[in-house]
Amino acid sequence: MTDKTKKAAIAAAGAIGSAAIAAALLYANKRRKKNEPTQPGPIPSGEKPETD
């Protein structure tokens, strides 16, 4: 391998690694938001919630 080829291979590996990390972070954030409840659940005791 020539010096130029080695540098190109390292640059390509870095770009692929960065893209993989970015994709993993986006997927994790998307998944975390999906599991959040949109509304609070009912009160277990059956009492009406107090509002101001």
C-alpha positions as CSV (number, residue, x, y, z in Angstrom):
1,M,0.0,0.0,0.0
2,T,1.3,3.4,-0.8
3,D,1.3,6.2,1.7
4,K,-1.5,8.0,-0.3
5,T,-3.6,4.8,-0.2
6,K,-3.1,4.4,3.5
7,K,-4.2,8.0,4.2
8,A,-7.3,7.5,2.0
9,A,-8.2,4.3,3.8
10,I,-7.9,5.9,7.2
11,A,-10.0,8.9,6.1
12,A,-12.7,6.5,4.7
13,A,-12.7,4.5,7.9
14,G,-13.1,7.6,10.0
15,A,-16.0,8.8,7.9
16,I,-17.8,5.5,8.1
17,G,-17.2,5.3,11.8
18,S,-18.6,8.8,12.4
19,A,-21.6,8.1,10.3
20,A,-22.3,4.9,12.2
21,I,-22.1,6.8,15.6
22,A,-24.4,9.5,14.3
23,A,-26.9,7.0,13.1
24,A,-26.8,5.1,16.4
25,L,-27.4,8.3,18.4
26,L,-30.3,9.3,16.2
27,Y,-31.9,5.9,16.6
28,A,-31.5,6.0,20.3
29,N,-33.1,9.4,20.6
30,K,-36.0,8.4,18.4
31,R,-36.5,5.2,20.4
32,R,-36.4,7.1,23.7
33,K,-39.1,9.6,22.6
34,K,-41.3,6.8,21.4
35,N,-41.5,5.2,24.8
36,E,-42.5,8.4,26.7
37,P,-46.1,8.4,27.7
38,T,-48.1,11.2,26.0
39,Q,-50.5,11.6,28.9
40,P,-50.2,10.6,32.6
41,G,-52.0,7.5,33.5
42,P,-55.1,7.3,35.7
43,I,-54.9,7.9,39.4
44,P,-54.7,4.4,41.0
45,S,-57.1,5.3,43.9
46,G,-59.9,6.3,41.6
47,E,-60.1,9.8,43.1
48,K,-60.6,12.8,40.8
49,P,-57.4,14.8,40.2
50,E,-57.4,18.1,41.9
51,T,-57.0,21.1,39.6
52,D,-56.6,24.8,40.4
